[in-house]
């Protein structure tokens, strides 16, 4: 499979097994769900009848008072009583196998290339750490909602992009299926793309 670089117009070869896969919607959906579930904190906690403070003594005798029977001051029916079905901390983590994760990444990368949403540069850098300089460079390729991926983000790009809402710069080891689908365009360097190809071939 061949790809044309945006800056130098060179033609480079990339693996068809990785960047020309059929889109498996069920697989991608399952992997994305695992990411959404893992973002849930699950730290909500309430006290049940057994955990709230208060006496275990029966408030009054069972019969003869004219009042409804009561067995505990900690009853959920009472003010400051326990919660009937108290929420407890819960782990929402959902395990995803390595093969499934890599398969989802291949599907997403292939889809991005087929839809012309991935822009590959031989080298992408700016001379000064200025937001205006970065925006001017991105405006030349007609994109304002982009994620920049390099093997290691240099200081100039990091400083220039950190104040922008729709433009993000990340290292190659920080990408995942969820973040790849959050941007209209993915700008990646050839070095990062080749490294990603090596990782997914393993």
Residue, then its C-alpha position, 0 to 999 in steps of 0.5 A: x500500500x502506498x501513501x503520499x507525504x503532505x509536505x514533500x509529495x514523496x510516495x512511501x510504502x506502508x503495510x496493507x495488513x495494518x492500514x488497509x483493514x476492513x472496519x469491524x464496528x462490533x470490535x471497535x465498539x467493544x474497545x471504546x466501551x471498555x475505555x468509557x467504563x474505565x473512566x467511571x470513578x465508582x467512588x460513590x459510597x453511602x451508609x446502610x442501616x448497619x453502618x450509621x451511628x445510633x443505638x440498637x435499642x428498641x425505641x418503644x415497646x411493640x404494643x400499647x403506645x398507639x404509635x407504629x411499631x419501630x425496632x431501630x433508630x437506624x431504620x431507613x424510614x427515619x431521619x438520619x437513618x441508613x440508606x435502604x440499598x446503599x451504594x458502595x465503591x465499584x470497579x467498572x474496569x472491563x478487560x480487553x485482550x491485546x489482540x482485540x485492542x490491536x485489531x481495533x487500532x488497525x480498523x480505526x487507522x485504516x478508516x482514517x486513511x480511507x476517509x482521507x482524515x490522516x495527514x502524513x508529514x515527513x517532518x512537522x516542526x515550527x521554529x518558534x513556540x508561538x500559537x500564531x506560528x502553529x495556526x498559520x502552518x495548520x491553516x495552509x493544510x485547511x484544518x482547525x480540529x486536529x491532533x498532532x502525533x509525533x514519536x516525541x513532541x518537541x517543546x515548540x509544538x507543545x507550548x504552541x498547542x497547549x492554549x488551543x481547544x481544538x488542537x492537541x499534540x501527543x506523543x505516540x505512546x499516548x494514543x488510544x482508539x478513543x482519542x483517535x476518533x475525537x478529531x476530524x484530522x490526524x496529523x502524524x509524522x512518517x517516523x511515528x507512523x513507521x513506529x506504530x506499524x512496528x508495534x502493531x505487527x508484533 
